[in-house]
Amino acid sequence: MKKLCHISSRKIFFPFCLTLGIAFTSCADWFENKVSMDLSKKPADLSSLVVPKEKITQLDAPAQIYVSQSDSNSTINIAWEPVNHAASYYLERAISKVKDSSGNFLVPPEEDFEAVPLSTIYGTQYTDTILSNPSYLNEEYDYAFFYRVAAENQRLNCEMSTFTVSEAAYLLSPAKNVTATAGEFDDRIEVKWNKVLNAKSYDIYRSPVSDGSSAIKIGNIPANLNWFTNSISESDQGTLFYYYIIAKTTRGSSVQSPIALGFAKKEGAPSKVTNVRVTNGRGTTTNKITISWDGTSGLNYEVKRFSSKDSTFTAVATVRAGEETSCEDTKGLKPGVFYYYKVLAFTGEDENIILGPLSDSGPESGADAAEGFILSPPTDISISKNPLEPDKCSIKFLAPAGSANCGFNTEVTKAKHDYINYTYIIEYSDTENGTFHTLLSISETSLTPREGGYLELPVAQTKNYYRITTKNPDNDEMSNPSEICAPAPFAAQNVSASKALYIPNAIANANGVFPVKLTWDPPFSSNPANSETIGGYHIYRSTKPDTGFKKITENPVTTTSYTDNCETFKSGIFYYYKVLSLNTFGQGANYSESASGYGALTADQYMREYNKTVLASQSKLKLMHKPSDLDKLGSESVRGAICGTLSYNAKTSGLGARILMHYTNYAEYYAPDGTNQNYYFFLNGDTNTSASMDASGTMDGTVTCEGMYPGYVRYDNLQIKGGGAAGGTYIIFRQGFPNEEHVNWKVGEEGK
């Protein structure tokens, strides 16, 4: 009797017992314990080795993602449902600042999502630190945060799941618009504030000093109330107190709110000041706001200010008796901020001061409020060149405070309805630091209003650099110039992403995949006069050709090539890239066309991916899987799922056996680029086995591979001993690589 042995590319041999004049009752027991390719392991069932278990091509997405809403003043907690077979999860975050008509935050577009600091998470929860030093001045309290999570498992070589997107998450906001009565009552001070989302209660604190230090807690009220009455004794009348609020939830507390000044009226206090008004400083000046009021002879006055950004009072001026009942505020006035003024009268000096009540001139007074703002230039300027006429461009910007088109005008300004029809002076320069010249002067009524408070000049001459100044036509006052801006460059051209490219000195990731190299050409202009000034490029990547792109460069790339060393690259996946051209200010608007690419494989990983086609082809053969060894002799041919054939021929050869397996234009899988036009592995060649009477022998043959990963696999160095593979290597060549590489015969047996 002799035994035919054949080793497939995954080192599986197929023994046969042939009767040559000597009768055996059964030889099954004799060869079954030699089926395993690693003789140190227990016997394996032949069919389980030939036909692999069902492969997972893509993990399921997490069923649901949960986010905290107003649980913490600095962090957001995220948790999600576990996914079968997931080894880790990939988490991204995007910020939303825009609400719909119902007041709900809009989900940001896919390209706005970026990885959290610890993007790969080995669990089903994560705490995202939004603020390291939280303060009531942080704008993040006015935003919503959206998260999306995907499951991944690098060991399975399967595609990451699709993303599951969360609802809006929020930080626990501090109480806003905190106010306290100042001289309104003689027996109490009433404190009010805006309610805080999801608050359960409020702690009220009072301090004797303006910075809120040495404060003591004076009350706690349920969240359905947003006011508190602090009873004041006669001895404390006229004493200044400073109040702040802490919002409480079941999980945490807010940061301290802005501080509100309050005091109870003392006997003999002056009357409330009336007719407090801004007489110069509603878009009429650039560095001061003038406040006036109706005065009374013999009284002193204290002028205080707060703003649309901070409700804490700032002392502006003290006006003594006999002086004019007006003052100028020049203290750190900022563009785009609305300021409110209140005035109180007082008599006496030092410890004998008696304060009158604060005037009714805040936002609660509507059109009668003493509100001011400085003349400001436009902000958020963007300049887009016309691709059909590069010497023409459009200019878009946010309208400044006081414009009827301003998106952040206050309710007071809307009530006053004293909008200014600004004129905008658009200037240009050939160099960033050069002299600016007037390009044009245009009235606001000649511009096109756009959503979100923007104004647009549809057609202007294209220049290298721009800045815009706002002019108030009522007094010819000019704002400071805007920040310098430049046109967004056209898109990069001829973007190319490498496919299985050998990159010298490159290092493969843990999945056995090498980097992808991107190259492109700068934006092209046929007219040298319209050549682009490029400040760099940002690179975006996705696993889809049209959506899901995310920025992968932290800093702009200043050359026209980029090597993407992605830790999560996987075999058999196309990655899509876009390049965003930037001007010298890091601004860009025009993305390139997408280009697809993928990294080359290590020799070991190449063998594993190649084997997917080989194993699928062998599973279709019938003779080699017959239960009777004599029935395994013969010839047959099977077809690939896409095209081509695998032929099988097993026969005796002298005192041994010879098994021939030949691939002709064989393809089992399409490359996963969604086109069904390209092959994953397209095989031609032979995998043959020669065995002697003692079940020892060798393999020979070469299979050439086309498709995603061109190259070849040689079997000439594999050894068979005792009916099983017992040594040797596959010889792998990957197109473009300088040399062949040897792969241990056990590669692919991991986990058995």
ZAKELO-544573 format. One record per residue (C-alpha): x, y, z; residue in one letter. Coordinates in steps of 0.25 Angstrom, whole numbers, padded with zeros to 4 digits, always signed. Each point is the difference from the previous one (the first is absolute). Layout:
N
XYZA ...
% end
This chain:
752
+0000+0000+0000M +0005+0014-0003K -0006+0013+0005K -0002+0012-0009L +0002+0013+0006C -0003+0014-0005H +0002+0014+0007I -0008+0011-0004S +0005+0015+0002S -0006-0001+0014R +0008-0012+0003K -0011-0010+0000I +0004-0014-0006F -0010-0010-0005F +0004-0015+0002P -0005-0012-0008F +0001-0015+0003C +0002-0008-0012L -0001-0015-0001T +0012-0006-0007L -0001-0015+0002G -0001+0001+0015I -0014+0001+0007A -0003+0009+0011F -0013+0000+0007T +0001+0015+0002S +0011+0010+0000C -0008+0012+0005A +0005-0001+0014D +0014-0001-0006W +0001+0013-0006F -0010+0008+0007E +0010+0004+0011N +0009+0006-0010K -0010+0010-0006V +0004+0011+0008S +0011+0009-0006M +0007+0002+0013D +0002-0014+0006L +0001+0006+0014S -0015+0003+0000K -0012-0010+0002K -0006-0006-0013P -0009+0009-0007A -0012-0003-0009D +0004+0001-0014L -0013+0007-0005S +0001+0011+0011S +0014+0003-0005L -0004+0000-0015V -0013+0008+0002V +0003+0012+0009P -0010+0005+0010K -0009+0012-0005E +0008+0012-0001K -0004+0013+0005I +0002+0011-0010T -0005+0012+0008Q -0004+0001+0015L -0014+0005+0004D -0001+0014+0004A -0003+0003+0015P -0015-0001+0002A -0001+0013+0008Q +0009+0011+0005I -0003+0007+0013Y +0006+0014+0004V -0002+0008+0012S -0008+0013+0000Q +0004+0010+0011S +0006-0010+0009D +0014+0007+0001S +0005+0014-0001N +0013-0005-0008S -0002-0014-0005T -0010-0008-0008I -0002-0015+0002N -0002-0009-0012I -0004-0014+0001A -0005-0010-0011W -0006-0014-0002E +0011-0011-0002P +0002-0006-0013V +0003-0015-0002N +0014-0003-0004H +0004+0015+0002A +0014+0001+0006A +0000+0015+0001S -0009+0012-0004Y +0004+0013-0008Y -0007+0013+0006L -0001+0013-0007E -0006+0014+0004R -0006+0012-0007A -0004+0013+0006I -0014+0007-0004S -0002+0015+0002K -0012+0001-0009V -0015-0003+0003K -0012-0003-0009D -0013+0008+0001S -0005-0008+0012S +0013+0003+0008G +0006-0013-0002N +0015-0001-0003F +0003-0005-0014L +0008-0013-0002V +0014+0004-0006P +0004-0005-0014P +0009-0012+0000E +0012+0007-0003E -0001+0008+0013D +0002-0013+0008F +0014-0001+0006E +0006-0011+0009A +0000+0002+0015V +0013+0000+0006P +0000-0015+0003L -0007-0004-0013S +0002-0015+0002T -0007-0004+0012I +0000-0014+0006Y -0013+0000+0007G -0014+0006-0002T +0001+0013+0007Q +0008+0013+0000Y +0001+0013+0007T +0003+0011-0009D +0007+0012+0007T -0006+0013-0007I +0006+0010+0010L +0012-0001+0008S -0002+0013+0008N -0015+0003-0001P -0005+0014+0002S -0014+0006-0002Y +0007+0008-0012L +0002-0013-0008N -0008+0001-0013E +0000-0016+0000E -0012+0001+0010Y -0008+0006-0012D +0003-0012-0010Y -0004-0014-0002A +0009-0012-0002F -0003-0011-0009F +0007-0014+0001Y +0001-0012-0009R +0006-0013+0002V +0004-0012-0008A +0004-0014+0004A +0013-0006-0005E +0009-0013+0001N +0013+0001-0006Q +0003-0015+0002R -0012-0004-0008L +0005+0008-0012N -0015+0004-0002C -0005+0014-0003E -0003+0010+0011M -0015+0001+0002S -0008+0012-0004T -0002+0011+0010F -0011+0002+0010T -0003+0015+0002V -0004+0005+0014S -0010+0010+0004E +0005+0014+0004A +0008+0000+0013A +0002+0012+0009Y +0009+0005+0011L -0007+0004+0013L -0001+0015-0003S +0001+0011+0011P -0012+0009+0003A +0000+0012-0009K -0006+0014+0001N +0001+0000+0015V -0006+0013+0005T -0002+0005+0014A -0008+0012+0004T +0008+0012+0004A -0007+0010+0009G -0014-0004-0004E -0005-0005+0013F +0005+0003+0014D -0003-0014+0006D +0005-0009-0010R +0008-0003-0012I -0006-0008-0012E +0009-0009-0008V -0004-0005-0014K +0007-0008-0011W -0003-0009-0012N -0004-0014+0002K +0011-0011-0003V -0004-0012-0008L -0002-0012+0008N +0004+0006+0013A -0007-0006+0013K +0003+0012+0009S +0008+0012+0002Y +0009+0005+0011D +0001+0015+0003I +0012+0006+0005Y +0003+0014+0006R +0013+0007+0002S +0004+0013+0006P +0011+0003-0011V -0001+0002-0015S +0008-0012-0004D -0009-0010+0007G +0010-0005+0010S -0004-0003+0014S -0014-0003-0005A -0010-0008+0009I -0011-0009-0005K -0013+0007+0004I -0010-0009-0007G -0004-0011-0009N -0013-0001-0008I -0006-0010-0010P +0003+0002-0014A -0015+0004-0004N +0004+0013+0007L +0010+0010-0006N -0001+0011+0011W +0004+0002+0014F -0003+0010+0011T +0011+0004+0010N -0006+0007+0012S +0008+0011+0004I +0001+0006+0014S +0000+0015+0003E +0014+0000+0004S +0004-0006-0014D -0008+0010-0008Q +0009+0007-0010G +0011-0011+0002T +0005-0005-0014L -0002-0015-0002F +0004-0009-0011Y -0008-0012-0004Y +0003-0012-0009Y -0007-0013-0003I +0004-0015-0001I -0009-0009-0008A -0001-0014+0006K -0003-0013-0007T -0001-0014+0005T +0014-0002-0005R +0008+0013+0001G +0000+0015+0002S +0002+0011-0010S +0011+0010+0001V -0003+0013+0007Q -0009+0010-0007S +0003+0014-0003P -0001+0009+0012I -0011+0009+0003A +0000+0013+0008L -0011+0003+0010G -0003+0008+0012F -0012+0004+0008A -0005+0015+0000K +0005+0008+0012K -0008+0011+0006E +0003+0013-0006G +0005-0006-0013A -0001+0008-0013P -0011-0003-0010S +0002-0009-0012K +0008+0007-0012V -0009+0001-0012T +0002+0002-0015N +0013-0007-0001V +0004-0001-0014R +0011-0002-0010V +0002+0013-0007T +0012-0004-0009N +0004-0015-0002G -0010-0008-0008R +0009-0003-0012G +0005+0015+0000T +0014-0002+0006T +0011-0010+0001T +0006+0002+0014N -0010+0007+0009K -0015+0000+0004I -0006+0012+0006T -0011-0001+0011I -0009+0011+0005S -0011+0001+0011W -0009+0010+0006D +0007+0005+0013G -0004+0007+0013T +0008+0011+0006S +0010-0004+0012G +0000-0015-0004L +0011-0009-0004N -0001-0011-0010Y +0006-0014-0002E -0001-0005-0014V +0001-0015-0002K +0000-0010-0012R -0002-0014-0004F -0001-0006-0014S -0007-0011-0009S +0012-0009+0004K +0001+0002+0015D -0010+0005+0009S +0009+0004+0011T +0001+0014+0003F +0012+0009-0004T +0002+0014+0006A +0001+0010-0011V +0001+0013+0007A -0003+0008+0012T -0006+0014-0003V +0000+0010+0012R -0010+0011+0003A +0001+0012-0009G +0006-0008-0011E -0007-0003-0013E -0010-0011+0000T +0007-0008-0010S +0012-0008-0002C +0008-0008-0010E +0003-0015+0001D +0013-0004-0007T +0004-0012+0009K +0003-0012-0009G -0011+0001-0010L -0001-0011-0010K -0006-0002-0014P -0013-0008+0000G -0003+0002+0014V -0013+0008+0005F +0002+0008+0013Y -0010+0004+0010Y +0001+0011+0010Y -0007+0003+0013K +0002+0012+0009V -0002+0003+0015L +0000+0012+0008A +0007+0001+0014F +0003+0010+0011T +0010+0001+0010G +0014-0006+0000E +0007-0013+0005D -0008-0006+0012E -0011+0010-0001N -0003-0003-0015I -0015-0002-0002I -0003-0006-0014L -0012+0002-0008G -0006-0011-0009P +0006-0004-0013L -0007+0006-0012S -0010-0008-0009D +0008+0000-0012S +0004-0015-0003G -0005-0009-0010P -0013-0002+0007E -0003+0014-0004S -0001-0003-0015G +0001+0011-0009A +0003+0010+0012D +0012-0008+0004A +0014+0007+0001A +0007-0009-0010E +0012+0003-0008G +0010-0007-0010F +0012+0005-0007I +0001+0001-0015L +0006-0014-0005S +0006-0005-0013P -0007-0013-0006P +0005-0013+0005T +0001-0015-0006D +0004+0005-0014I +0001-0010-0011S +0004+0003-0014I -0003-0010-0011S +0005+0001-0014K -0009-0004-0012N +0006-0012-0006P -0005+0004-0014L +0005+0014+0002E +0012+0000+0009P +0002+0015+0000D -0014+0001+0006K -0004-0004+0014C -0011+0001+0011S +0002+0006+0013I -0008-0004+0012K +0000+0005+0015F -0008+0001+0013L -0007+0013+0001A +0005+0008+0012P -0008+0004+0012A -0011+0011-0003G -0002-0005-0014S -0014-0005-0003A +0006-0013-0006N +0008-0002+0013C -0002-0014+0005G +0003+0003+0015F -0008+0013+0002N -0006+0000+0013T -0015+0002+0004E +0003+0014+0004V +0006+0004-0013T -0012-0007-0007K -0010+0008+0009A +0008+0013-0003K +0000-0003-0015H +0010+0010-0002D +0008-0008-0010Y +0012+0006-0008I +0001-0001-0015N +0015-0002+0000Y +0010+0002-0011T +0011-0010-0002Y +0013+0004-0005I +0007-0012-0007I +0015+0002-0001E +0011-0009-0007Y +0015-0002+0000S +0009-0008-0008D +0008-0005+0012T -0004-0003+0014E +0008+0011+0006N -0002+0010-0011G -0007+0013-0002T -0015-0002-0001F -0008+0007-0011H -0015+0002-0001T -0007-0010-0010L -0014+0005+0002L -0009+0006+0010S -0014-0006+0001I -0013+0003+0008S -0006-0011+0008E -0013+0001-0008T +0008-0004-0013S +0005-0013+0006L -0008-0014+0001T -0004-0004+0013P +0003-0015+0003R -0005-0010+0011E +0007+0002+0014G +0002+0015-0001G +0010+0000-0012Y +0000+0010-0011L +0006-0003-0013E +0006+0008-0012L -0002-0010-0011P +0010+0006-0010V +0013+0007+0003A +0014+0000-0006Q +0009-0011+0005T +0012+0006+0008K +0011-0007+0008N -0004+0006+0014Y -0012+0007+0005Y -0005+0008+0012R -0014+0006+0003I -0003+0013+0008T -0014+0004+0005T -0004+0014-0002K -0012+0007+0007N -0006+0009-0011P -0007+0008+0011D +0013+0006+0005N +0011-0005-0009D +0006-0008+0011E +0009-0012-0004M +0002-0013+0007S +0014-0006+0002N +0003-0009-0012P -0004-0014+0000S +0010-0012+0001E +0008-0002-0013I -0006-0011-0008C +0003-0006-0014A -0008-0008-0010P -0001-0015+0002A +0008-0007-0010P -0005-0009-0011F +0000-0015+0003A +0013-0008-0001A +0001-0007-0014Q +0003-0014-0004N -0001-0006+0014V +0005-0015+0000S +0001-0010+0012A +0009-0012-0001S -0005-0014-0001K +0009-0011+0006A +0012+0009-0002L +0013-0003+0006Y +0005+0011+0008I +0015-0001+0004P +0001+0000+0015N -0015+0000+0003A -0005-0008+0012I -0012-0008-0001A -0011+0001+0011N -0005-0011+0009A -0009-0005-0011N +0011-0002-0009G -0003+0012-0009V +0010+0010-0005F -0003+0015-0002P -0007+0007-0012V +0008+0011-0007K -0008+0011-0006L +0005+0010-0010T -0006+0011-0007W +0002+0013-0009D -0002+0014+0005P -0013+0007-0005P +0002+0003-0015F -0002+0013-0007S +0002+0002-0015S +0002+0015+0003N +0013+0003+0008P -0007+0013+0005A -0010-0009+0008N +0010-0010+0006S -0003-0005+0014E +0007+0004+0013T +0000-0013+0008I +0002+0000+0015G -0002-0016+0000G -0009-0011-0001Y -0009-0008+0010H -0003-0015-0003I -0013-0007+0002Y -0003-0015+0000R -0012-0009-0001S -0004-0014-0003T -0011+0005-0009K +0002+0007-0013P -0009+0012+0002D -0003+0001+0015T +0006-0001+0014G +0013+0007-0003F +0008+0005+0013K +0012+0008+0001K +0012-0008+0003I +0011+0011+0000T +0001+0008+0013E +0009+0010-0007N +0000+0004-0015P +0009-0008-0009V +0009+0010-0007T +0005-0010-0012T -0008-0007-0010T +0001-0014+0006S -0004-0006+0012Y +0002-0014+0006T -0012-0005+0008D +0005-0009+0012N -0014-0004+0004C +0000-0010+0012E -0013-0005-0004T +0002-0004-0014F -0005-0014-0004K +0002-0009-0011S -0009+0000-0012G -0006+0014+0003I +0000+0012-0009F +0003+0013+0006Y -0005+0013-0006Y +0007+0013+0001Y -0002+0015-0003K +0009+0011+0001V -0004+0014+0005L +0009+0012-0005S +0002+0011+0010L +0004+0014-0001N +0011+0006+0008T -0010+0002+0011F -0004-0014+0001G -0013+0002-0007Q -0006-0009-0011G -0013-0003-0007A +0003-0009-0012N +0003-0014+0002Y +0006-0009-0011S -0007-0012-0007E +0002-0012+0009S +0011-0010-0003A +0000-0015+0005S +0012-0008+0005G +0004-0010+0010Y +0013-0005+0006G +0009-0012-0004A +0000-0012+0009L +0011-0007+0008T +0004-0013-0006A -0008-0007+0011D -0012+0008-0002Q +0001-0002-0015Y +0000-0015+0002M -0013+0001+0009R -0007+0008-0010E +0004-0009-0012Y -0005-0012+0008N -0014+0006+0001K -0001-0003-0015T +0007-0013+0000V -0008-0006+0012L -0013+0004-0007A +0004-0006-0013S +0004-0013+0007Q -0013-0001+0008S -0007-0002-0014K +0008-0012-0003L -0007-0013+0002K +0010-0012-0002L +0009+0005+0010M -0011+0000+0011H -0005-0014-0003K -0001-0008+0012P +0007-0012-0007S +0014+0002-0003D +0000-0008-0013L -0011+0009-0005D +0009+0012+0002K +0008-0004-0012L -0004+0006-0014G -0002+0013-0006S -0010+0011+0001E -0001+0015-0003S -0008+0011+0007V -0003+0015-0004R +0003+0012+0008G -0012+0008+0005A +0004+0011-0010I +0008-0007-0010C +0011-0010-0003G +0002-0015+0004T +0008-0008+0010L +0003-0014-0005S +0004-0012+0009Y +0007-0012-0004N +0004-0011+0010A +0007-0013-0004K +0011-0010+0004T +0014+0003-0005S +0010-0011+0001G +0000-0004+0015L -0006+0013+0004G -0010+0010-0004A -0002+0012-0008R -0011+0011+0002I -0001+0011-0010L -0008+0013+0002M +0000+0010-0011H -0007+0014+0000Y -0004+0007-0013T -0005+0014+0001N -0007-0003+0013Y -0007+0011+0008A -0009-0003+0012E -0002+0014+0006Y -0001+0014-0006Y +0009+0011+0006A -0009+0008+0010P +0000+0013-0008D -0015-0001-0003G +0002-0001-0015T +0000-0016-0002N +0010+0003-0010Q +0013-0003+0007N +0005-0013+0006Y +0005-0003+0014Y +0009-0011-0004F +0001-0005-0015F +0008-0013+0000L +0007-0008-0010N +0010-0011+0002G +0002-0013+0008D +0001-0005+0014T +0005-0015-0001N +0004-0011+0010T +0009-0012-0002S +0000-0010+0011A +0007-0013+0003S -0004-0013+0007M +0003+0005+0014D -0009+0013-0003A +0012+0009-0001S +0003+0009-0012G +0000+0014-0005T -0009+0010-0007M +0003+0008-0012D -0006+0010-0010G -0003+0015+0000T -0013+0008+0000V +0000+0014-0006T -0009+0010+0006C -0007+0012-0007E -0010+0009+0006G +0001+0009+0012M +0013-0007+0004Y +0009-0004-0012P +0011-0010+0003G +0002-0015+0001Y +0001-0011+0010V +0010-0011-0002R -0002-0014+0006Y +0014-0005-0003D +0005+0000+0015N -0011-0007+0007L +0003-0014+0006Q -0008-0012+0004I +0003-0010+0010K -0008-0011+0006G -0012+0004-0007G +0000+0014+0005G +0007+0013-0003A +0012+0001+0008A +0008+0012-0004G +0004+0009-0011G -0006+0013-0005T -0008+0007-0010Y +0007+0009-0009I -0007+0013-0002I +0002+0011-0010F -0008+0013+0000R +0001+0008-0012Q +0009+0012+0002G +0008-0005+0012F +0014-0003-0002P +0001-0014+0004N -0008-0013+0002E -0003-0003+0015E -0001-0013+0007H -0013-0003+0008V +0000-0011+0011N -0009-0012-0004W -0008+0002+0013K -0005+0014-0004V -0015-0001-0001G -0001-0010+0011E -0001+0010+0011E -0012-0003+0009G -0002-0014-0003K 
% end
